[in-house]
Amino acid sequence: MRIHKKLAVLLAVSCMSVALPALADDDWDDDDEGDARYRRQVCADYIGRQRAAAIALSRVVGRVKDIDLEYSRRWGAYYDVEIKKRRGRKYKVKVNARNGHVISIRRD
C-alpha cells in the first residue's frame, strides 16, 4: 500500500514538473505583432546606437564595450554606453535616446 502512495506522489510531481513551463507563459493574450509595430514607431524617434556611441566617445575616449537601451521615470529612454579605457578603467555614459544629451558619466 505504501508503494502505491509513493508512486502516486511521484507521478503527481512529475506531471507538475512537465506542465509547469506551460503555466509560466503569461503572455498568451499579448499582441506580439502590435508590440513590434509600437516599438518600431517609438524607436524611430531615437538617435540610434551608433550615434549614442559617438556621443559617448566624444566625452570619454576609449572603446565601446556595450550599449543598452534603458528606460527610467527620471530620464525617460536613454542609452547606457559602457566604455573601457586603455588601462582597464570602465566608464558608464548615459545618453538621452531622444536628443543625444549626455545625462551622466560615471566611473565603474
C-alpha positions in Angstrom: 0.0 0.0 0.0 2.9 2.4 0.8 4.4 1.8 -2.6 1.1 2.9 -4.3 1.1 6.2 -2.3 4.7 6.8 -3.2 4.1 6.1 -6.9 1.1 8.4 -6.9 3.1 11.2 -5.3 5.9 10.6 -7.8 3.5 10.6 -10.7 1.9 13.9 -9.5 5.2 15.6 -9.1 6.5 14.5 -12.5 3.2 15.7 -14.2 3.5 19.1 -12.5 7.1 19.5 -13.5 6.2 18.8 -17.1 3.2 21.1 -17.1 5.0 24.0 -15.2 6.7 25.6 -18.2 3.4 25.8 -20.0 1.8 27.5 -17.0 4.7 30.0 -16.7 3.8 31.6 -20.1 1.6 34.5 -19.1 1.7 36.4 -22.4 -0.8 34.2 -24.2 -3.1 37.1 -24.9 -0.4 39.6 -25.8 -0.4 41.1 -29.3 3.2 40.5 -30.3 2.8 42.0 -33.8 1.2 45.1 -32.3 4.1 45.4 -29.8 6.7 45.2 -32.6 4.8 47.9 -34.5 4.7 50.1 -31.4 8.5 49.6 -30.8 9.3 50.5 -34.4 7.2 53.6 -34.2 8.7 54.7 -30.8 12.3 53.8 -31.7 12.1 55.8 -34.9 12.3 58.9 -32.6 15.5 57.7 -31.0 19.0 58.7 -32.1 20.3 55.1 -32.5 23.1 53.1 -31.0 25.8 54.3 -33.4 25.0 57.9 -32.7 24.9 57.3 -28.9 28.3 55.6 -29.1 29.8 58.5 -31.0 28.4 61.0 -28.5 29.7 59.0 -25.5 33.1 58.6 -27.1 33.3 62.4 -27.6 33.2 62.7 -23.8 35.2 59.6 -22.8 37.9 58.3 -25.1 38.2 54.6 -25.2 36.5 51.5 -26.7 32.8 50.9 -26.5 32.1 47.5 -24.8 28.3 47.5 -24.5 25.3 49.7 -25.4 21.9 49.1 -23.8 18.7 51.0 -24.3 17.2 51.6 -20.9 14.2 53.5 -19.5 13.7 55.3 -16.2 11.0 57.5 -14.9 13.5 60.2 -14.2 15.3 60.4 -17.6 12.9 58.5 -19.9 14.6 56.5 -22.6 18.4 56.6 -22.6 21.4 54.6 -23.9 23.7 53.2 -21.3 27.1 53.1 -23.0 29.9 51.2 -21.3 33.4 52.4 -22.4 36.7 50.7 -21.4 39.8 52.9 -21.4 43.3 51.7 -22.2 44.4 50.9 -18.6 41.3 48.9 -17.9 39.1 51.6 -16.3 35.5 51.3 -17.2 33.0 54.2 -17.6 29.2 54.3 -17.9 27.9 57.1 -20.0 24.1 57.7 -20.1 23.0 59.4 -23.3 19.4 60.6 -23.8 17.9 58.5 -26.6 15.7 61.3 -28.0 18.0 64.3 -28.1 21.5 62.9 -27.6 22.4 64.9 -24.5 24.8 63.3 -22.0 22.9 62.6 -18.8 25.8 61.4 -16.7 29.3 60.0 -16.8 30.3 57.5 -14.1 33.4 55.6 -13.5 32.8 51.9 -12.6 
